Amino acid sequence: MAKIILTQEVNGLGTAGDVVEVKNGYARNYLLPRGFATVWSKGGERQIESIRNARAARAQSNLEQALAQSEQLANAVVVVPVNAGAEGRLFGTVKPAVIAEAIESAGLGSIDKRAVTIGSNIKRTGRYSVSVRLHEDVVATVELDVVAA
């Protein structure tokens, strides 16, 4: 078993700054060449502290940005133009990627399409509410106005 220090988050293993023990081949052939980890040593303990301090500062900054963006999204109505037929029926549904793109084009910041949660399928024009996860602790509700293009 090899004792290593993670320099980036690795799914199923840990986050940056964690000291973990993995099999030698996994460390030598995957984690170390890709820069996901460094070999643990006494000097590496100082590196762990600097990684943890940087991660804490980045997490605080990300939380503040998410709260500010959440406030902006809560006070805005995002217009989503879509192809629609007679009586406001859409050709298909409104996808999370379309919503994320509409939020970005409205000047409300960049949103990942995987962060958008639609309660039920949007198949008609009108007003809808969707939730957007901006941070693990911050979820914003966005008002959408789906209009025919």
C-alpha positions as CSV (number, residue, x, y, z in Angstrom):
1,M,0.0,0.0,0.0
2,A,1.2,3.5,-0.9
3,K,0.5,6.5,1.3
4,I,-0.2,9.6,-0.9
5,I,-1.5,13.1,-0.6
6,L,-4.3,14.0,-3.0
7,T,-3.8,17.3,-4.9
8,Q,-7.2,17.3,-6.6
9,E,-10.6,15.7,-5.8
10,V,-10.8,12.1,-6.9
11,N,-14.3,10.5,-6.9
12,G,-14.6,7.7,-4.4
13,L,-11.2,8.5,-2.8
14,G,-11.2,12.0,-1.3
15,T,-10.6,15.7,-1.8
16,A,-7.5,17.8,-2.2
17,G,-5.3,17.7,0.9
18,D,-6.4,14.2,2.1
19,V,-3.8,11.6,3.0
20,V,-5.0,8.2,1.8
21,E,-3.5,4.8,1.3
22,V,-4.1,3.1,-2.1
23,K,-2.5,0.2,-3.8
24,N,0.9,0.8,-5.3
25,G,-0.1,0.2,-8.9
26,Y,-3.1,2.6,-8.7
27,A,-0.8,5.3,-7.3
28,R,2.1,4.7,-9.6
29,N,0.1,4.2,-12.9
30,Y,-2.9,6.5,-12.4
31,L,-2.8,9.1,-9.7
32,L,0.8,10.2,-9.8
33,P,1.3,10.6,-13.6
34,R,-2.0,12.5,-13.9
35,G,-1.1,14.9,-11.1
36,F,-4.0,13.9,-8.9
37,A,-1.6,13.1,-6.0
38,T,1.9,13.3,-4.7
39,V,3.9,10.8,-2.6
40,W,3.5,11.3,1.1
41,S,6.5,12.6,3.0
42,K,7.3,14.6,6.1
43,G,7.7,17.7,3.9
44,G,4.4,16.8,2.3
45,E,2.6,17.6,5.6
46,R,3.4,21.3,5.0
47,Q,2.0,21.0,1.5
48,I,-1.2,19.5,3.0
49,E,-1.7,22.6,5.1
50,S,-1.3,25.0,2.2
51,I,-3.7,22.9,0.1
52,R,-6.3,22.9,2.9
53,N,-5.9,26.7,3.5
54,A,-6.3,27.4,-0.3
55,R,-9.3,25.1,-0.4
56,A,-11.0,26.8,2.5
57,A,-10.4,30.3,1.0
58,R,-11.8,29.1,-2.4
59,A,-14.8,27.5,-0.7
60,Q,-15.6,30.7,1.1
61,S,-15.2,32.7,-2.1
62,N,-17.4,30.3,-4.0
63,L,-20.1,30.5,-1.3
64,E,-20.2,34.3,-1.4
65,Q,-20.4,34.3,-5.2
66,A,-23.2,31.7,-5.1
67,L,-25.2,33.7,-2.6
68,A,-24.8,36.9,-4.7
69,Q,-25.8,35.0,-7.9
70,S,-28.8,33.5,-6.0
71,E,-30.0,36.9,-5.1
72,Q,-29.8,38.1,-8.7
73,L,-31.6,35.0,-10.0
74,A,-34.4,35.4,-7.4
75,N,-35.1,39.0,-8.5
76,A,-35.2,38.3,-12.2
77,V,-37.5,36.7,-14.8
78,V,-35.6,34.8,-17.5
79,V,-37.2,34.8,-20.9
80,V,-36.8,31.5,-22.8
81,P,-37.8,31.7,-26.5
82,V,-38.8,28.4,-27.9
83,N,-40.5,27.0,-31.1
84,A,-44.2,26.7,-30.4
85,G,-47.2,25.8,-32.4
86,A,-50.9,26.8,-32.1
87,E,-52.3,27.4,-28.6
88,G,-48.8,27.7,-27.1
89,R,-47.8,24.0,-27.3
90,L,-44.1,23.5,-27.7
91,F,-42.3,21.2,-30.2
92,G,-40.7,19.0,-27.6
93,T,-39.8,20.2,-24.1
94,V,-37.5,22.9,-22.6
95,K,-34.3,21.2,-21.6
96,P,-31.9,22.2,-18.8
97,A,-29.3,23.2,-21.3
98,V,-31.7,25.7,-22.9
99,I,-32.5,27.2,-19.5
100,A,-28.8,27.5,-18.6
101,E,-28.1,29.2,-21.9
102,A,-31.1,31.6,-21.4
103,I,-29.8,32.5,-17.9
104,E,-26.3,33.2,-19.3
105,S,-27.7,35.3,-22.2
106,A,-29.8,37.3,-19.7
107,G,-26.5,38.4,-18.1
108,L,-27.1,36.5,-14.8
109,G,-23.9,34.5,-14.8
110,S,-22.8,31.1,-16.1
111,I,-24.8,28.1,-15.0
112,D,-24.0,24.4,-15.6
113,K,-26.8,22.6,-17.2
114,R,-26.5,19.7,-14.7
115,A,-27.3,22.2,-11.9
116,V,-30.8,23.0,-13.3
117,T,-33.7,21.0,-11.9
118,I,-37.0,21.1,-13.7
119,G,-40.0,20.0,-11.5
120,S,-42.2,18.7,-14.4
121,N,-41.8,18.8,-18.2
122,I,-42.3,22.2,-19.7
123,K,-44.5,21.6,-22.8
124,R,-46.4,24.9,-23.1
125,T,-45.6,28.6,-23.1
126,G,-46.1,30.4,-19.8
127,R,-44.5,31.0,-16.4
128,Y,-42.6,28.3,-14.6
129,S,-40.3,28.0,-11.7
130,V,-37.1,25.9,-11.7
131,S,-34.4,25.4,-9.2
132,V,-30.7,25.9,-9.8
133,R,-28.0,24.5,-7.5
134,L,-25.3,27.1,-7.4
135,H,-23.3,25.6,-4.5
136,E,-23.7,22.6,-2.3
137,D,-25.4,24.8,0.2
138,V,-27.2,27.3,-2.1
139,V,-30.2,26.5,-4.3
140,A,-31.9,29.4,-6.2
141,T,-35.4,29.4,-7.6
142,V,-35.6,31.0,-11.1
143,E,-38.7,32.3,-12.6
144,L,-38.9,31.4,-16.3
145,D,-41.2,33.0,-18.9
146,V,-41.4,30.6,-21.8
147,V,-42.5,32.4,-25.0
148,A,-42.9,31.5,-28.6
149,A,-40.0,32.5,-30.8
